[in-house]
Amino acid sequence: MFPINLRNRLLFTALILLITLAALAWEHFNGGIRSHHFLADPAFPAMHNAWAILILPALSWFASGSVEKRGLSRSVVIGFFGALLYGAALAFAFATGSTTATQAIFFLAFALSVLLPVYRAECVLGWVLGMAAVFGPFIPTFFAIVFASISALVHCVLLPVLRRTIRPARDGHAINATPKDDR
């Protein structure tokens, strides 16, 4: 597989930065750099897309560092591209005005965060990159944190506790079992 080292992390982060700068330049010369309101509600403050210059390279640096520690595997690639496509599908549904599809895709993300380990950095980065063109960097990052927190709670806390509790009970060694009286 492709080696993850400092040089490749810098190249990946620089690529994300260049793509971000190109997208912002295009926005600037085509009506101005956009801003987005949380939940598309003007009552909330607008978040400017220029923040992508900081957020997207920082996320890519963090994600590539996490992958460097764990190693680039098939599950990492699937997690990244799966989240990228899922985020892009949500962004596409929203951009085309399909409220039903947008809601279905969004609420399914809650279920997926329980079922899949979307707390991994490559999933967070894929989700944010998939949605950034439509929603800017803030809104996808916020929801990535929400879904990653749910996923981490389930996969790193609740499931290990359940495994330690259920496995002894299944083997006949329940935690609060009373000893049998052999009289």
C-alpha positions as CSV (number, residue, x, y, z in Angstrom):
1,M,0.0,0.0,0.0
2,F,0.9,3.7,-0.2
3,P,3.2,4.6,2.6
4,I,2.1,7.3,5.1
5,N,5.0,9.4,6.3
6,L,5.7,13.0,7.0
7,R,6.3,13.9,3.3
8,N,3.1,12.3,2.1
9,R,1.1,13.9,5.0
10,L,2.5,17.3,3.9
11,L,1.7,16.6,0.3
12,F,-1.9,15.5,1.1
13,T,-2.5,18.5,3.3
14,A,-1.0,20.8,0.6
15,L,-3.3,19.2,-2.0
16,I,-6.4,19.8,0.2
17,L,-5.2,23.4,0.7
18,L,-4.7,24.0,-3.0
19,I,-8.1,22.6,-3.8
20,T,-9.7,24.7,-1.1
21,L,-7.9,27.9,-2.4
22,A,-9.0,27.1,-6.0
23,A,-12.7,26.6,-4.9
24,L,-12.6,29.9,-2.9
25,A,-11.0,31.7,-5.8
26,W,-13.8,30.4,-8.1
27,E,-16.4,31.6,-5.6
28,H,-14.7,35.0,-5.2
29,F,-14.8,35.6,-9.0
30,N,-18.3,34.3,-9.4
31,G,-20.4,36.4,-7.1
32,G,-18.3,36.4,-3.9
33,I,-17.3,33.9,-1.3
34,R,-20.5,32.4,0.2
35,S,-21.6,32.2,3.8
36,H,-24.0,29.6,5.3
37,H,-26.5,29.7,8.1
38,F,-26.8,26.8,10.5
39,L,-29.8,24.7,9.5
40,A,-30.3,27.2,6.7
41,D,-32.0,29.6,9.2
42,P,-31.0,33.3,8.9
43,A,-31.7,33.7,12.6
44,F,-28.3,31.9,13.2
45,P,-25.1,33.7,12.4
46,A,-23.6,33.2,8.9
47,M,-20.4,31.2,8.7
48,H,-18.0,32.2,5.9
49,N,-16.6,29.7,3.5
50,A,-13.1,31.3,3.8
51,W,-12.7,29.3,7.1
52,A,-12.1,26.3,4.9
53,I,-8.5,27.6,4.5
54,L,-7.9,26.6,8.1
55,I,-10.5,23.8,8.8
56,L,-9.9,21.5,5.8
57,P,-6.1,21.4,5.9
58,A,-6.2,21.0,9.7
59,L,-8.6,18.0,9.4
60,S,-6.6,16.5,6.6
61,W,-3.4,16.8,8.7
62,F,-5.1,15.2,11.7
63,A,-6.7,12.4,9.6
64,S,-3.4,11.6,7.8
65,G,-1.7,11.5,11.2
66,S,-4.3,9.1,12.6
67,V,-3.9,6.9,9.5
68,E,-0.1,7.0,9.8
69,K,-0.4,5.6,13.3
70,R,-2.9,2.9,12.4
71,G,-1.6,2.1,8.9
72,L,-3.2,2.6,5.6
73,S,-5.6,-0.4,5.2
74,R,-8.5,-1.3,3.1
75,S,-10.9,-0.3,5.9
76,V,-9.3,3.1,6.0
77,V,-9.9,3.6,2.2
78,I,-13.4,2.3,2.4
79,G,-14.2,4.5,5.4
80,F,-12.9,7.6,3.7
81,F,-14.6,7.1,0.4
82,G,-17.8,5.8,2.0
83,A,-18.1,8.9,4.1
84,L,-17.0,11.1,1.2
85,L,-19.8,9.6,-1.0
86,Y,-22.3,9.7,1.8
87,G,-21.6,13.4,2.5
88,A,-21.7,14.2,-1.2
89,A,-25.1,12.4,-1.5
90,L,-26.5,14.5,1.3
91,A,-25.1,17.7,-0.2
92,F,-26.5,16.8,-3.6
93,A,-30.0,16.0,-2.2
94,F,-29.9,19.4,-0.3
95,A,-28.7,21.3,-3.3
96,T,-31.3,19.9,-5.6
97,G,-34.1,20.7,-3.1
98,S,-35.1,17.2,-2.3
99,T,-36.2,17.6,1.2
100,T,-37.4,14.0,1.7
101,A,-34.1,12.6,0.5
102,T,-32.1,15.1,2.5
103,Q,-34.0,14.2,5.7
104,A,-33.7,10.5,5.0
105,I,-30.0,10.6,4.3
106,F,-29.4,12.9,7.3
107,F,-31.3,10.7,9.8
108,L,-29.8,7.5,8.5
109,A,-26.4,9.0,9.4
110,F,-27.5,8.7,13.1
111,A,-28.2,5.0,12.7
112,L,-24.9,4.5,10.8
113,S,-23.0,6.2,13.5
114,V,-24.3,3.6,15.9
115,L,-23.6,0.7,13.5
116,L,-20.3,1.7,12.0
117,P,-17.1,3.2,13.5
118,V,-17.5,6.6,11.9
119,Y,-15.5,8.2,14.7
120,R,-12.4,7.4,12.8
121,A,-10.5,10.4,11.4
122,E,-10.8,9.3,7.8
123,C,-14.6,9.1,8.1
124,V,-14.8,12.5,9.6
125,L,-12.6,14.0,6.8
126,G,-14.5,12.2,4.1
127,W,-17.8,13.4,5.4
128,V,-16.6,17.0,5.7
129,L,-15.0,17.0,2.2
130,G,-18.1,15.5,0.7
131,M,-20.3,18.3,2.0
132,A,-18.0,21.3,2.0
133,A,-18.8,22.5,-1.5
134,V,-22.5,22.9,-0.7
135,F,-22.4,23.7,3.1
136,G,-19.0,25.2,3.6
137,P,-16.6,23.7,6.2
138,F,-18.4,24.6,9.5
139,I,-21.7,22.8,9.2
140,P,-20.3,19.5,8.1
141,T,-17.6,19.6,10.8
142,F,-20.2,20.3,13.4
143,F,-22.3,17.3,12.4
144,A,-19.2,15.1,11.9
145,I,-18.3,15.9,15.6
146,V,-21.9,14.9,16.6
147,F,-21.9,11.6,14.6
148,A,-18.3,10.8,15.6
149,S,-19.1,11.4,19.3
150,I,-22.2,9.1,19.1
151,S,-20.1,6.5,17.3
152,A,-17.2,6.7,19.7
153,L,-19.5,6.4,22.7
154,V,-21.1,3.3,21.2
155,H,-18.0,1.6,19.9
156,C,-15.4,2.6,22.5
157,V,-17.5,2.7,25.7
158,L,-20.9,0.9,25.5
159,L,-19.9,-2.1,23.3
160,P,-16.8,-3.0,25.3
161,V,-18.8,-2.8,28.6
162,L,-21.6,-4.9,27.1
163,R,-19.0,-7.5,25.9
164,R,-17.4,-7.7,29.3
165,T,-20.8,-8.1,30.9
166,I,-22.5,-10.5,28.5
167,R,-19.5,-12.8,27.8
168,P,-19.1,-13.9,31.4
169,A,-22.8,-14.5,31.8
170,R,-22.9,-16.5,28.6
171,D,-20.0,-18.7,29.8
172,G,-21.9,-19.5,33.1
173,H,-19.9,-16.9,35.1
174,A,-22.5,-14.2,35.6
175,I,-21.2,-11.2,37.6
176,N,-23.9,-11.4,40.3
177,A,-24.5,-15.2,40.2
178,T,-24.9,-16.9,43.5
179,P,-22.8,-20.1,44.0
180,K,-24.7,-23.4,43.8
181,D,-25.3,-25.2,47.0
182,D,-23.8,-28.7,46.7
183,R,-25.5,-30.2,49.8
